Amino acid sequence: MSFYQENRLQQNKFYKGRKWKKCRATYLSEHPLCERCLKIGIAVPAEHVHHIKELTEENFMDPNISLNPENLEALCYDCHTREHHEGKKYGHRECGREYFFDKDGNICLKK
């Protein structure tokens, strides 16, 4: 069981705190698209800021881990779900919100 599942009150205090909210908003403003989808050429809006190195009881209050942009990754809903539910089958949501870049570098909605 992960630290988050065992210590929800401590984790919620962190995630509802001013420092995390500011860090998250700043990161998403600088990385508005899912970083994993971009690697395969798909532009999908990011909805989550994921900690690459998982937060634990020992490190979640350490800003060098919990608030460090080098330990963060902007993810779409689907990539974040796959990250936290490894081994379960998830696909893109029914809404089909997929984007791509045209030849001029503009973001376009896939039909």
DSSP file (Angstrom, degrees, kcal/mol; ACC not computed):
  #  RESIDUE AA STRUCTURE BP1 BP2  ACC     N-H-->O    O-->H-N    N-H-->O    O-->H-N    TCO  KAPPA ALPHA  PHI   PSI    X-CA   Y-CA   Z-CA
    1    1 A M              0   0    0      0, 0.0     2,-0.0     0, 0.0     5,-0.0   0.000 360.0 360.0 360.0 136.7    0.0    0.0    0.0
    2    2 A S     >  -     0   0    0      1,-0.1     4,-2.0    54,-0.0     5,-0.2  -0.273 360.0-111.9 -76.4 161.9    1.4    3.4   -0.9
    3    3 A F  H  > S+     0   0    0     52,-0.3     4,-2.2     1,-0.2     8,-0.2   0.888 118.2  56.6 -56.9 -40.3    2.1    6.2    1.5
    4    4 A Y  H  4 S+     0   0    0     51,-0.3    -1,-0.2     1,-0.2     7,-0.2   0.930 107.6  46.6 -60.5 -45.6   -0.7    8.2   -0.1
    5    5 A Q  H  4 S+     0   0    0      1,-0.2     3,-0.4     2,-0.1    -1,-0.2   0.857 117.7  43.0 -65.9 -34.9   -3.3    5.4    0.6
    6    6 A E  H  < S+     0   0    0     -4,-2.0    -1,-0.2     1,-0.2    -2,-0.2   0.760 123.6  34.1 -81.9 -25.7   -2.1    5.0    4.2
    7    7 A N     X  +     0   0    0     -4,-2.2     4,-2.4    -5,-0.2     3,-0.3  -0.344  65.3 149.6-129.8  51.6   -1.7    8.7    5.1
    8    8 A R  H  > S+     0   0    0     -3,-0.4     4,-3.4     1,-0.2     5,-0.2   0.841  71.9  56.6 -57.0 -38.1   -4.5   10.5    3.3
    9    9 A L  H  > S+     0   0    0      2,-0.2     4,-1.9     1,-0.2    -1,-0.2   0.931 111.1  42.7 -63.2 -45.0   -4.9   13.2    5.9
   10   10 A Q  H  > S+     0   0    0     -3,-0.3     4,-1.8     2,-0.2    -1,-0.2   0.925 117.2  47.4 -65.2 -44.0   -1.2   14.2    5.7
   11   11 A Q  H  X S+     0   0    0     -4,-2.4     4,-2.9     1,-0.2     5,-0.2   0.921 110.4  51.6 -64.1 -44.1   -1.2   14.0    1.9
   12   12 A N  H  X S+     0   0    0     -4,-3.4     4,-2.0     1,-0.2    -1,-0.2   0.888 106.5  54.8 -61.1 -38.3   -4.5   16.0    1.6
   13   13 A K  H  < S+     0   0    0     -4,-1.9     4,-0.4    -5,-0.2    -1,-0.2   0.919 112.1  44.1 -59.8 -43.0   -3.0   18.7    3.8
   14   14 A F  H >< S+     0   0    0     -4,-1.8     3,-1.3     1,-0.2     6,-0.4   0.958 115.0  46.5 -65.3 -51.4    0.0   19.0    1.4
   15   15 A Y  H 3< S+     0   0    0     -4,-2.9    -1,-0.2     1,-0.3    -2,-0.2   0.728 114.8  47.2 -69.5 -21.9   -2.1   18.9   -1.8
   16   16 A K  T 3< S+     0   0    0     -4,-2.0    -1,-0.3    -5,-0.2    -2,-0.2   0.461  93.3 109.9 -93.6  -2.4   -4.6   21.5   -0.5
   17   17 A G  S <> S-     0   0    0     -3,-1.3     4,-2.2    -4,-0.4     5,-0.2  -0.317  78.5-117.9 -76.6 157.2   -1.8   23.7    0.7
   18   18 A R  H  > S+     0   0    0      1,-0.2     4,-2.3     2,-0.2     5,-0.2   0.869 110.4  54.6 -60.6 -41.8   -0.9   27.1   -0.9
   19   19 A K  H  > S+     0   0    0      1,-0.2     4,-2.4     2,-0.2    -1,-0.2   0.928 111.4  43.4 -63.8 -45.4    2.6   26.0   -1.9
   20   20 A W  H  > S+     0   0    0     -6,-0.4     4,-3.3     2,-0.2     5,-0.3   0.928 112.9  52.3 -66.4 -43.2    1.5   23.0   -3.8
   21   21 A K  H  X S+     0   0    0     -4,-2.2     4,-2.3     1,-0.2    -1,-0.2   0.905 113.1  44.6 -60.1 -41.1   -1.4   24.8   -5.5
   22   22 A K  H  X S+     0   0    0     -4,-2.3     4,-2.4     2,-0.2    -1,-0.2   0.922 114.8  48.5 -68.1 -43.5    1.0   27.6   -6.7
   23   23 A C  H  X S+     0   0    0     -4,-2.4     4,-2.6    -5,-0.2    -2,-0.2   0.931 113.4  47.5 -60.7 -46.8    3.6   25.1   -7.8
   24   24 A R  H  X S+     0   0    0     -4,-3.3     4,-2.7     2,-0.2     5,-0.2   0.924 112.5  48.3 -61.9 -47.1    1.0   23.0   -9.7
   25   25 A A  H  X S+     0   0    0     -4,-2.3     4,-1.9    -5,-0.3    -1,-0.2   0.909 113.3  47.8 -62.5 -42.3   -0.5   26.1  -11.4
   26   26 A T  H  X S+     0   0    0     -4,-2.4     4,-1.6     2,-0.2    -1,-0.2   0.928 112.4  49.0 -63.6 -45.0    2.9   27.4  -12.4
   27   27 A Y  H  X S+     0   0    0     -4,-2.6     4,-1.7     1,-0.2    -2,-0.2   0.922 112.0  47.8 -63.3 -44.2    3.9   24.0  -13.8
   28   28 A L  H  < S+     0   0    0     -4,-2.7    -1,-0.2     1,-0.2    -2,-0.2   0.839 108.6  54.9 -66.7 -31.9    0.7   23.5  -15.8
   29   29 A S  H  < S+     0   0    0     -4,-1.9    -1,-0.2    -5,-0.2    -2,-0.2   0.841 114.8  40.2 -68.8 -30.3    1.0   27.0  -17.2
   30   30 A E  H  < S+     0   0    0     -4,-1.6    -2,-0.2     1,-0.2    -1,-0.2   0.684 128.0  32.9 -87.7 -20.3    4.5   26.2  -18.4
   31   31 A H     <  +     0   0    0     -4,-1.7    -1,-0.2    -5,-0.2     4,-0.1  -0.621  66.6 161.2-134.3  71.6    3.5   22.6  -19.6
   32   32 A P        +     0   0    0      0, 0.0    14,-2.9     0, 0.0     2,-0.3   0.640  60.0  64.8 -73.2 -12.7   -0.1   22.8  -20.8
   33   33 A L  B    S-A   45   0A   0     12,-0.3     2,-0.2     1,-0.0    41,-0.2  -0.831  98.7 -92.1-113.6 150.7    0.1   19.5  -22.7
   34   34 A C     >  -     0   0    0     10,-3.4     4,-2.1    -2,-0.3    10,-0.3  -0.383  30.7-149.3 -60.0 123.6    0.7   16.0  -21.5
   35   35 A E  H  > S+     0   0    0     39,-2.9     4,-1.0     1,-0.2    -1,-0.2   0.813  94.0  49.5 -69.4 -30.5    4.4   15.3  -21.6
   36   36 A R  H  > S+     0   0    0     38,-0.5     4,-0.6     2,-0.2    -1,-0.2   0.905 110.9  48.5 -75.3 -41.8    4.1   11.6  -22.3
   37   37 A C  H >4>S+     0   0    0      1,-0.2     5,-2.5     2,-0.2     3,-1.2   0.892 106.7  57.7 -64.8 -38.2    1.6   12.1  -25.2
   38   38 A L  H ><5S+     0   0    0     -4,-2.1     3,-1.6     1,-0.3    -1,-0.2   0.857  97.0  62.9 -59.6 -34.2    3.9   14.7  -26.7
   39   39 A K  H 3<5S+     0   0    0     -4,-1.0    -1,-0.3     1,-0.3    -2,-0.2   0.761 108.0  42.1 -63.3 -23.8    6.7   12.1  -26.9
   40   40 A I  T <<5S-     0   0    0     -3,-1.2    -1,-0.3    -4,-0.6    -2,-0.2   0.228 126.1 -99.3-107.9  13.7    4.5   10.1  -29.3
   41   41 A G  T < 5S+     0   0    0     -3,-1.6     2,-0.5     1,-0.2    60,-0.4   0.649  83.4 121.5  86.1  16.1    3.4   13.0  -31.3
   42   42 A I      < -     0   0    0     -5,-2.5     2,-0.8    -6,-0.1    -1,-0.2  -0.945  51.1-147.3-114.5 133.2   -0.1   13.6  -29.8
   43   43 A A  B     +B   99   0B   0     56,-1.9    56,-0.8    -2,-0.5    -8,-0.1  -0.868  28.9 162.8-101.5 108.5   -1.0   16.9  -28.2
   44   44 A V        -     0   0    0     -2,-0.8   -10,-3.4   -10,-0.3    -6,-0.1  -0.986  43.4-105.0-125.5 133.6   -3.5   16.3  -25.3
   45   45 A P  B     -A   33   0A   0      0, 0.0    32,-0.3     0, 0.0     2,-0.3  -0.297  35.3-123.0 -58.4 137.3   -4.2   18.9  -22.6
   46   46 A A        +     0   0    0    -14,-2.9    30,-0.3    30,-0.1     3,-0.1  -0.620  34.0 170.2 -80.3 139.8   -2.5   18.1  -19.2
   47   47 A E        +     0   0    0     28,-2.6     2,-0.3    -2,-0.3    29,-0.2   0.542  60.8  48.7-120.0 -20.1   -4.8   17.9  -16.2
   48   48 A H  E     -D   75   0C   0     27,-2.7    27,-2.7   -20,-0.0     2,-0.6  -0.900  62.0-144.4-126.6 150.6   -2.5   16.5  -13.6
   49   49 A V  E     -D   74   0C   0     -2,-0.3     2,-0.3    25,-0.2    25,-0.2  -0.973  29.6-161.3-112.4 115.5    0.9   17.3  -12.2
   50   50 A H  E     -D   73   0C   0     23,-3.3    23,-1.6    -2,-0.6     2,-0.6  -0.759  17.9-128.2-102.4 139.3    2.6   14.0  -11.3
   51   51 A H  E     -D   72   0C   0     -2,-0.3    21,-0.2    21,-0.2     4,-0.1  -0.781  14.2-159.0 -83.7 119.5    5.6   13.4   -9.0
   52   52 A I  S    S+     0   0    0     19,-2.6     2,-0.7    -2,-0.6    -1,-0.2   0.962  88.3  49.1 -64.0 -52.8    8.1   11.3  -10.9
   53   53 A K  S    S-     0   0    0     18,-0.4    -1,-0.2    12,-0.2    18,-0.0  -0.825 107.8-116.2 -87.0 116.5    9.8   10.2   -7.7
   54   54 A E        -     0   0    0     -2,-0.7     2,-0.3     1,-0.1     5,-0.1  -0.167  25.2-112.6 -57.3 140.4    6.8    9.1   -5.6
   55   55 A L        -     0   0    0     -4,-0.1   -52,-0.3     5,-0.1   -51,-0.3  -0.555  40.7-177.8 -74.2 137.6    6.2   11.0   -2.4
   56   56 A T     >  -     0   0    0     -2,-0.3     4,-2.3   -53,-0.1     3,-0.2  -0.755  44.9 -96.0-126.8 174.0    6.8    9.0    0.7
   57   57 A E  T  4 S+     0   0    0     -2,-0.2     4,-0.2     1,-0.2    -2,-0.0   0.836 125.2  49.2 -59.7 -31.9    6.4    9.6    4.4
   58   58 A E  T  4 S+     0   0    0      1,-0.1    -1,-0.2     2,-0.1     3,-0.1   0.798 123.3  25.6 -79.1 -29.2   10.1   10.5    4.5
   59   59 A N  T >4 S+     0   0    0     -3,-0.2     3,-1.9     1,-0.1     7,-0.5   0.555  88.0  93.9-116.4  -6.9   10.2   13.0    1.6
   60   60 A F  T 3< S+     0   0    0     -4,-2.3    -1,-0.1     1,-0.3    -3,-0.1   0.740  92.6  46.6 -67.9 -19.7    6.7   14.5    1.1
   61   61 A M  T 3  S+     0   0    0     -4,-0.2    -1,-0.3    -5,-0.2    -2,-0.1   0.414  89.0  99.7 -96.1   2.0    7.6   17.6    3.2
   62   62 A D    X>  -     0   0    0     -3,-1.9     4,-2.9     1,-0.2     3,-2.2  -0.791  61.9-157.6 -88.9 109.7   10.9   18.0    1.5
   63   63 A P  H 3> S+     0   0    0      0, 0.0     4,-1.2     0, 0.0    -1,-0.2   0.736  89.9  68.5 -62.2 -21.1   10.4   20.8   -1.1
   64   64 A N  H 34 S+     0   0    0      3,-0.1     7,-0.0     2,-0.1    -2,-0.0   0.696 117.8  23.5 -68.5 -17.0   13.5   19.5   -3.1
   65   65 A I  H <4 S+     0   0    0     -3,-2.2     3,-0.4    -6,-0.3   -12,-0.2   0.765 129.2  40.5-107.1 -54.8   11.3   16.5   -3.9
   66   66 A S  H  < S+     0   0    0     -4,-2.9    -2,-0.1    -7,-0.5    -6,-0.1   0.758 129.1  26.3 -75.3 -26.1    7.7   17.6   -3.5
   67   67 A L  S  < S+     0   0    0     -4,-1.2    -1,-0.2    -5,-0.4    -3,-0.1   0.269  88.4 119.1-119.8   9.9    7.9   21.1   -5.1
   68   68 A N    >   -     0   0    0     -3,-0.4     3,-2.5     1,-0.2     4,-0.1  -0.683  56.1-148.3 -83.1 117.6   10.9   20.5   -7.5
   69   69 A P  G >  S+     0   0    0      0, 0.0     3,-1.4     0, 0.0    -1,-0.2   0.774  97.8  64.1 -56.1 -26.0   10.0   21.1  -11.1
   70   70 A E  G 3  S+     0   0    0      1,-0.3    -2,-0.0     3,-0.0    -5,-0.0   0.655 102.9  49.1 -72.2 -13.9   12.6   18.5  -12.1
   71   71 A N  G <  S+     0   0    0     -3,-2.5   -19,-2.6    -6,-0.1   -18,-0.4   0.196 100.3  88.4-105.7  14.2   10.5   15.9  -10.2
   72   72 A L  E <   -D   51   0C   0     -3,-1.4     2,-0.3   -21,-0.2   -21,-0.2  -0.810  50.3-173.0-116.3 155.0    7.2   16.9  -11.9
   73   73 A E  E     -D   50   0C   0    -23,-1.6   -23,-3.3    -2,-0.3     2,-0.5  -0.975  22.6-132.4-146.9 128.3    5.5   15.8  -15.0
   74   74 A A  E     +D   49   0C   0     -2,-0.3   -39,-2.9   -25,-0.2   -38,-0.5  -0.716  36.1 179.8 -81.8 124.9    2.3   17.2  -16.7
   75   75 A L  E     -D   48   0C   0    -27,-2.7   -27,-2.7    -2,-0.5   -28,-2.6  -0.934  26.7-125.5-129.5 149.7    0.0   14.4  -17.6
   76   76 A C     >  -     0   0    0     -2,-0.3     4,-2.3   -30,-0.3     5,-0.2  -0.328  43.9 -95.8 -77.5 172.2   -3.4   14.0  -19.2
   77   77 A Y  H  > S+     0   0    0    -32,-0.3     4,-2.4     1,-0.2     5,-0.2   0.918 123.4  48.8 -56.5 -46.8   -6.1   12.1  -17.4
   78   78 A D  H  > S+     0   0    0      1,-0.2     4,-2.6     2,-0.2    -1,-0.2   0.913 111.6  46.6 -66.4 -44.1   -5.4    8.8  -19.2
   79   79 A C  H  > S+     0   0    0      1,-0.2     4,-2.1     2,-0.2    -1,-0.2   0.896 114.0  49.1 -65.8 -38.5   -1.6    8.8  -18.7
   80   80 A H  H  X S+     0   0    0     -4,-2.3     4,-1.7     2,-0.2    -2,-0.2   0.898 111.4  49.6 -67.0 -39.8   -2.1    9.7  -15.0
   81   81 A T  H  X S+     0   0    0     -4,-2.4     4,-1.2    -5,-0.2    -2,-0.2   0.929 111.0  49.0 -63.9 -45.4   -4.7    6.9  -14.6
   82   82 A R  H  < S+     0   0    0     -4,-2.6     3,-0.3     1,-0.2    -1,-0.2   0.891 108.5  55.2 -61.1 -38.7   -2.4    4.4  -16.2
   83   83 A E  H  < S+     0   0    0     -4,-2.1     3,-0.5     1,-0.2    -1,-0.2   0.894 116.1  36.0 -60.9 -40.7    0.5    5.5  -14.0
   84   84 A H  H  < S+     0   0    0     -4,-1.7    -1,-0.2     1,-0.2    -2,-0.2   0.504 121.7  44.3 -96.1  -4.1   -1.5    4.9  -10.8
   85   85 A H  S >< S+     0   0    0     -4,-1.2     3,-2.3    -3,-0.3    -1,-0.2  -0.282  79.4 179.8-131.4  47.5   -3.4    1.8  -12.0
   86   86 A E  T 3   +     0   0    0     -3,-0.5     3,-0.1     1,-0.3    -3,-0.1  -0.183  68.0  25.4 -53.0 136.8   -0.6   -0.2  -13.6
   87   87 A G  T 3  S+     0   0    0      1,-0.4     2,-0.3    -5,-0.1    -1,-0.3   0.208  97.1 107.6  92.8 -15.6   -1.7   -3.4  -15.1
   88   88 A K  S <  S-     0   0    0     -3,-2.3     2,-0.6    -6,-0.2    -1,-0.4  -0.706  76.6-112.0 -93.3 150.1   -5.3   -2.4  -15.5
   89   89 A K        +     0   0    0     -2,-0.3     2,-0.4    -3,-0.1    -3,-0.0  -0.715  45.8 161.6 -88.3 118.1   -6.6   -1.7  -19.0
   90   90 A Y        -     0   0    0     -2,-0.6     2,-0.2   -12,-0.0     3,-0.1  -0.995  11.5-177.9-133.4 140.0   -7.4    1.9  -19.7
   91   91 A G        -     0   0    0     -2,-0.4     3,-0.1     1,-0.1     2,-0.0  -0.630  46.7 -61.0-120.3-175.7   -7.8    3.7  -23.0
   92   92 A H        -     0   0    0     -2,-0.2    -1,-0.1     1,-0.1     6,-0.0  -0.390  69.9 -91.5 -66.0 149.1   -8.5    7.3  -23.9
   93   93 A R    >   -     0   0    0      1,-0.1     3,-1.9     4,-0.1    -1,-0.1  -0.143  34.1-108.0 -61.3 157.1  -11.8    8.5  -22.5
   94   94 A E  T 3  S+     0   0    0      1,-0.3    -1,-0.1     2,-0.1    -2,-0.1   0.759 112.3  74.2 -57.0 -28.2  -14.9    8.3  -24.6
   95   95 A C  T 3  S-     0   0    0      1,-0.1    -1,-0.3     2,-0.1     3,-0.2   0.741  91.4-145.2 -64.5 -19.9  -14.9   12.0  -25.3
   96   96 A G    <   +     0   0    0     -3,-1.9     2,-2.1     1,-0.2    14,-0.1   0.818  28.1 174.3  64.9  32.7  -12.0   11.5  -27.7
   97   97 A R        +     0   0    0     -4,-0.1     2,-0.4    12,-0.1    -1,-0.2  -0.508  17.9 151.1 -75.2  83.2  -10.3   14.8  -26.9
   98   98 A E        -     0   0    0     -2,-2.1    12,-2.9    12,-0.3     2,-0.3  -0.934  22.5-170.9-117.6 142.9   -7.2   14.2  -28.9
   99   99 A Y  E     -BC  43 109B   0    -56,-0.8   -56,-1.9    -2,-0.4     2,-0.3  -0.833   4.1-174.8-126.1 161.6   -5.1   16.9  -30.5
  100  100 A F  E     - C   0 108B   0      8,-2.3     8,-3.3    -2,-0.3     2,-0.5  -0.952  29.1-106.0-148.7 168.1   -2.2   17.1  -32.9
  101  101 A F  E     - C   0 107B   0    -60,-0.4     6,-0.2    -2,-0.3     2,-0.1  -0.845  30.6-142.9 -98.0 133.1    0.1   19.6  -34.4
  102  102 A D    >   -     0   0    0      4,-2.4     3,-2.0    -2,-0.5    -1,-0.0  -0.226  40.5 -85.1 -81.6-177.9   -0.5   20.7  -38.1
  103  103 A K  T 3  S+     0   0    0      1,-0.3    -1,-0.1     2,-0.1    -2,-0.0   0.719 130.7  52.3 -64.5 -20.1    2.4   21.4  -40.5
  104  104 A D  T 3  S-     0   0    0      2,-0.1    -1,-0.3     0, 0.0    -3,-0.0   0.393 121.2-105.5 -95.2   2.7    2.6   25.0  -39.2
  105  105 A G  S <  S+     0   0    0     -3,-2.0     2,-0.2     1,-0.3    -2,-0.1   0.581  72.4 142.6  86.5  10.2    2.8   23.9  -35.6
  106  106 A N        -     0   0    0      1,-0.1    -4,-2.4     0, 0.0     2,-0.5  -0.591  55.5-115.3 -83.5 146.9   -0.8   24.9  -34.7
  107  107 A I  E     -C  101   0B   0     -2,-0.2     2,-0.3    -6,-0.2    -6,-0.2  -0.708  38.9-174.4 -82.3 127.6   -2.7   22.7  -32.2
  108  108 A C  E     -C  100   0B   0     -8,-3.3    -8,-2.3    -2,-0.5     2,-0.4  -0.930  25.7-118.4-125.1 146.9   -5.7   21.1  -34.0
  109  109 A L  E     -C   99   0B   0     -2,-0.3     2,-0.3   -10,-0.2   -10,-0.2  -0.707  31.1-123.3 -83.3 130.0   -8.5   18.9  -32.7
  110  110 A K              0   0    0    -12,-2.9   -12,-0.3    -2,-0.4    -1,-0.0  -0.557 360.0 360.0 -72.6 133.7   -8.7   15.4  -34.1
  111  111 A K              0   0    0     -2,-0.3    -1,-0.1   -12,-0.0   -12,-0.0   0.457 360.0 360.0 -83.8 360.0  -12.0   14.8  -35.8
